[in-house]
Amino acid sequence: MFHRINCFYGKMIKFLLKLDNVCLYILKLDEKKGIGTQMLKIKSYVKVKSIAEAYELNQKKTALVLGGMVWLKMGNRNISTAIDLSGLGLDTVQETDDEFVIGCMTPLRELEINKRLNEYTHGAVRESLRHIVGVQFRNCATIGGSIWGRYGFSDVLTMFLAMDTWVELYDAGRIPLTEFVNRKKDNDILVNIIVRKQPLFVCYMSQRNSKTDFPVLTCTASLIGEEARTVIGARPARAVVVEDKESILKNFKHMTNKQRTEAIEKFAEYAAEHVTTAGNMRASAEYRTLLVKVLIRRTWEAVGGMKNEY
């Protein structure tokens, strides 16, 4: 029932905002006091006809681009203008010979079931998405919202950082996701997410306390051509690419099985020493550091056992 309500919730809000002179308050229940407290206030709603119009409206500090609205309602804020991109056809996955172009409004569920994208990633995209709350939730949540938000708990960010991924911004153009993730948030508009088709071996894994809970830790290991890349997320800070400054995994593709085993063990220890973790309600920093070693071993062992590049 919760998942159905979540999906209906976003559509209902957008319908109400189309009415004239509606100022929408979204409330959450205070369980102790038994009353509602203001969570989100939206003054006006615009379903834009172009990205240029969206960009112009978004220059106001209190304006905001709407995605699926599943994460937005978790915060407290006043929004002067809610900008809806749903009429611009940015909810598809297009494939060319060189890349996948994913519109910012594409639901996570569409990526989860996309045959070609999952063939390319050896099922890793599906694995990174299937535990996110439930199917109805993933039908609403968008790739653009997940990438733009750069949330610490994001499975999506951990997955896409492990590929040759670029973001297309209306004003700034195309920039690598590895650069974008550390970029200060501004008033630009995220239009597309682009995954360039490099030869790829990739594996995604996560640890959760329960099946659909936020992850305790996420990990992706990938070989992009000859480059070995490891991403750790839900630390609980946002995902980071682990820099292999000692070149432990260099030439991983050409190692013998024994060399790979030794390299994986060494790199797992190295990463545990260099990846910063912290504690919260889901796990302690010490437990997360232990998981760094465990998930790096498992993901790189899986990558080492893959036979065919895309």
Order of alpha helices (4+ residues) and beta strands (2+ residues): alpha-beta-beta-alpha-beta-beta-beta-beta-alpha-alpha-alpha-alpha-alpha-alpha-beta-beta-alpha-beta-beta-beta-beta-beta-alpha-alpha
